Amino acid sequence: MPTYDYECSACGHAFEAFHSMSAEPISVCPECGGKVRRLIGTGAGILFKGSGFYQTDYRSAEYSKAASADKPEKTPAKKDEKSASKKETKKA
């Protein structure tokens, strides 16, 4: 059930009420009996709790392609050079 904010026009009393969306809105102030109006709020934001919700999980294919193009290429030749130099020193 949603929470609705109300404010009294006569005394300025502000309060919240829980009721279903199909229920009639409150029209009488519980403090002074004056007329109240329902306030329009921003609503609640979505809050993801737990592991597995990351900003990068649902990136577009275009973004992924651009990101992979920006990464430097790995050069396995350096590893081969090191192993080749070790073999040469062992032979001598």
N, C-alpha and C positions, 0 to 999 in steps of 0.2 A: 504494500500500500504506500502511496506517495505521501510526503509531508507537504502540507500547504501552509504558507505564511499569511497571516491576517493582521490588519491594523484597524483600530477603531477610529472613526472620523471625529467622534466627540471628545474622547479623553486621550487619544494617542496610544492606548495600550496595544502593544504588539505581542502576538502569540503564534504558536504553531499548532497544527491539528493534523492527526493521521486519519484519513478516511479514503475510501475507494474512489476511483475516478468517476464512477457512475453516481455517487452520492451527491446530494444537494449541498452546495457550499454553505458555510455558516454565515448567518446574516445578523446575529445579535452578539454584542460584546459581553463576555462573561463578567466583566468588572462593573460596567455602568449601564448595560442594557442598550447602548447606542448602536448605530448602524456601523457595520464593519465592511471592509473591502478586502478582497483577496489580492495579495501582492504577486507580481510576476517575478519569479526568481530565475537565476541562471541555470538551475538544475544541478544535478550531481555529475561530476566527471567520472569517467570509467577508470577504475583502478585495478590493474592486473597484479595479483599476488602470486608468488611462487616462482619457481625457476622455469626457464624456457620462453620467456617473453622478452625478446630483444628487439631493439630498433632496427637492426639489420636483417632480421629473419625474413621479411617479406619485401625485399628490394626488387625493383624491376629488372628485367633481363638486360636492358640497355645499361643500367647502372653497373651491373655485374661485369659486362663486357668492357666498359670504360675503366673500371677498377683493375681488371686483370691486365689491360693494356698499359696501365701506369706502373705496374710492378716490374722491377728489373728482372731480367732473365737470369736463371741460375747457370753458372758455368761449371760443369763437371770436369773440365780440362784441368783445373787446378789440382783436383784430387789425383788425376792420372799423373801429373807432373811430380807430385810428392811421392807417389808409389814408385814411379820410374827412377827417381833419384835415390830412393832407398835400395832399389835393386842394384843400381850401379855401385853403391858403396859396399854392398855385400859381396859383389863379385871381386872387388879389388883386394 
